[in-house]
Structures are given as C-alpha cells and as structure tokens.
Amino acid sequence: MGPALNTAAAMNGYILADRGTWISFKNRGELAVAVQGDKRLFNQYGVMLVNPFKHPNVKKDLGQAFVDWVISPEGQRAIAGHKIGGEQLFFPNAGTPGA
C-alpha cells in the first residue's frame, strides 16, 4: 500500500487506502482524506479457530484462548487502544448486533 500511496502522491491522484497505512504514511504531498466513515467502506476483521477435526495438530486450547481474549472486553479495549500518532486504527465491535 505504501508504494501505491507514493504513486498517488506523485501524481496528485486518488487512491483507496486502509487507515493504518494512511496514518503511518509520511510522504502525503497534497493528498488528503476525501471520504471516511462510509459504511460501504467497512472492512470487517474476524477471528476463528482452525477446525481441530480437520487439522488434528492444531493447538486447539491455545487457539481458543486467543479467540476468547480477542472478543473479551479486555481484548476489545486493547484493539481500540492501538494507535499510531495518537490516531485509533481499529474500531472493535465484538458482540455488536448486525456488525
């Protein structure tokens, strides 16, 4: 994504970029955010355990502990607290209906 942003900056063009790369990108030139917050741009992340019946070597207990932590209030706070330059990267929504 960084090279694509560099190209857009050099050409003073448009680009669809993820928030994390944009926040950490320093060579912005005249680029500015044109659209953000639109639900059509929502990029959902998820977490799931590898099926231990199909993959018997998977460390099921450790994997489940990770899944449980990610969706827990503590994990959600950690995700929300991840920032670059004081700007929040991710907006967790575990347990949010319709998310």
HUJOQUI-V977552 format. One record per pair of residues at least 12 apart in sequence whose ideal C-beta (glycine too) atoms are under 7 Angstrom apart, sorted by sequence separation. I is the first residue (numbers start at 1). GAP is how many residues later the second one is. D is the distance in Angstrom with one decimal. If there is no record, write none. Layout:
i = <I	I>
gap = <GAP	GAP>
d = <D	D>
This chain:
i = <5	80	50	79	49	49	1	5	76	1	12	9	12	49	76	2	9	48	1	5	9	47	6	9	2	8	47	71	18	24	23	23	20	23	23	20	19>
gap = <12	12	13	13	14	15	16	16	16	17	17	18	18	18	18	19	19	19	20	20	20	20	21	22	23	23	23	23	25	60	61	62	64	64	66	69	70>
d = <5.9	5.4	6.3	4.3	4.8	5.6	5.8	6.7	4.2	6.3	6.9	5.6	5.5	5.5	5.6	6.4	6.0	7.0	4.2	5.1	3.8	5.3	5.9	5.2	6.5	6.2	4.9	4.0	7.0	5.2	4.6	6.0	6.8	5.0	6.6	4.8	5.9>
